[in-house]
Amino acid sequence: MHLEHAKMTDTINILAMERKALRHQHKKDYIIARLRVRIASLEQLIPIPHHAPRGKSTVTCYECGVTSHYSNKCPMKAANNSPRTGSNAVPLTS
């Protein structure tokens, strides 16, 4: 009989510890949920910049200096199709 009482006491103690852990987890979950709501409300206060897409009329080519195209689409570069000279020249090794 004493053994059965000890087993019941152990079971009650284990259940009490599990209940306490569960309450602690529920409290953590509640705090996390409240923080998420607060973060969402604060994010609405932060202005999100909306940049208009940049037109090619403001783009300047690094190859020829003309506006309206990028250097990878430069018609001068395609027309020359020769190694660069000047300050941007890359020495060729043989």
N, C-alpha and C positions, 0 to 999 in steps of 0.2 A: 504494500500500500504506500509506503514511504517513497518507493521508486516511481510510482505513478504520479504522486504529488510533485516530485522533482521534475519529471518530464513535463507536466502541465505548467509548472512555474517557468521552466525554460522556454516552452512554447509561447507563453504569455509575454515573457521578456523579449523574445525574438519579434513577436508581432508588434510590441510597443516600439521597438527600435525601427522596424520597417515603417510603421506609421509616422514616426518622427522624421525619418528620412524622406518619406513621401511628402509630408507637409513642407519640409525644407525645399524639396524640388518644386512643389507647387508655388512656393513663395518666390523662388528664383525665376520660374517661368512667368509669373505675374510681373515681376520687376522688369524682365527682358521685354515683355509685351508693352509695358508702359513706356520703356525707353524707346522702343521702335516707333510708337505713336508720337512721342516727343520729337524724335529725330525727323520724322516725316513732316511735322508741323514746322520745324525750323528750316527744313529744306525748301519749303514753300516761300519763306521770307528771303532766301538768297536769290538775287536776280540771275537768271541764266542768260548769258549773252547769246543772241541770235545774230550771227554774222551772215550777211547776204553773200551768196556765192560771188567770188571775185571774177569779174569779166576779163577777157583777154586784152581788153583795151588798156588795162593798167599794168599788164605784164611786160617786162622788158627782157629781151633775149640777152643772155650773157655772151653769146658768140659775136653778134653783129651790132647790138645795142639798139635795135629797132623794137618798138612796142608791137603788140598784137600776137606774139607767138613765143613759145618756150624754146630754149636752145636745142633741145632734142628734136624739134621740128623745124629748125632753122633752114630756110631755103638756100642761104649763102653757104652754109656748112655742106649741104648736099651738093651744091654746084661746084664748090672747090674740091671736095673729096680728096684733099691732099693733106699731108702732115702740117700741123700748125707751125707757125713761125712767130717769133717775138717772145714776150714775157710768159705766155701760156704754153710755150713749146715744151714737149717732153722729149728728152734725148733718146734716140733710137740706138739700141745696142745690137751688134751683129754677132 
